[in-house]
């Protein structure tokens, strides 16, 4: 029964993270400007989705937030960006990565800041930080 709860909450975390990553992805897709710092929203979405699907708030939640956020970032970098900019064969081309490296670095730093903030909030909530 407990495993079922964690599986459902993990699915909720993935859905929440994808839902909160949509503003970032829609701006990248349809706007002439790029706002890679919006990737900090992913960890917040993972946390909210996990809680909406009745996941337990304990020390393990921090691991779920970190893991699911990294999973969503990997999906964005290795599935969404290559599809957006021409296909999966771009993954193996150096020129493709050279064009995106600045945006990837900024979005990674923003995502790390978002993950850190959410993890600290969770640890404060469960009483491990004062």
N, C-alpha and C positions, 0 to 999 in steps of 0.2 A: 504494500500500500504506500509506503514511504517512497519507494522508487518511482511509482507512478506519479506522485506529487512532484518530484524533482524533474521528471521528464516533461510533464505538462508545463511546469514553471520555466524550464529551459526553452521550450518552444515559444512560450510567451515572451521571454527575454529576447529571443532572436527576432520575433515579429516586432517587438517594441523598438529594438535597435534599428531594424530596417525602416520602420515607420519614421523614426526620428532622423534617420540619415537621408530621407527623401528630400527635404529642403536643399541640402547640400548637393545632392545628385541632380535635382531639377535645375538648380542654378548653373551647374557645370554644363548640363545638356542644352538648355534653351537660352542662356544669357551670353552676351559677348564678354562679360567679365567673369572672373573666377574667384570664389570666396572659399578657399580651402580651410579656413579657420572654423567653418561651421561643423567640422567633423567632431568637435567637442560635444555635440549633442548626442552622439551615439551611446555613450555610457549612461547618460540620463535615461534614454529610451530603453536600454536594456534593464535598468533598475526598475523603471515604471512597469514595463511589460512583465517582468518577473513577479512583481508584487500583485499586479492585476490578475494573474493566473494563480494566485494563492500560494506562492512560494514562501518557504520559511525564511525569516530574516535572522540570520545567524552569521557566524564567522565564514561559513562556506559561501555566502552570497558574494563576498568580495572576489572569490575565485571565479564564480560564475560571471560576474561583471567584466572582469579582466579577460577571461577566455572568450566570451561571446563577442566582446568589443573587438578583440584581435581577429576573430573569425570573420566578422563583418568587414573589417578593414581589408583583410586578404581577399574577400569576395569582390570588394570594390576595385582593388588594385589589379587583380589578375583575371577578373571576369568582366566587370562593367567598363573599366577604362579601355581595355583592348577592343571590346565590341563597339564602344563609342567612337574610337579613333581608327577603325579599319579592319578589325578581325583578330583572331587569336594568333596568327603568325607574327603579329607585332611584339608578342612577349619575348621573342628570341632576337629581336633587332635592337642594337645598341642605340641607334638614332631615336627610336621611340622612347626609350627610357631617358635619354638626354633631354628631350623636350618636356618631359613631365617631372623631372627630378625636383625642381623647386617647389612645385605644387605638392608633390608627395611628402617632402620634408616638412612643409608648413602644416599639412593635414595630419601628419604623424605626431608632430609636437602638440598640436591642438587636441588631438585625441588622447594623448598621454595626460595632458592637463585635465581634460574632462574625466578620464578614468580616475586620476588621483583625487579629484574633488569628490566624486561619488563614493569612492572607497573610504575616504576620510569621514564623510557624512554617515556612512553605514557603521563604521567603527565607533563613531561618537554615539550613534543611536543605540547600539547594543552594549555600550558601556566600557569599551576598551580604550577609548580616548576621552580625556576630560578637558 
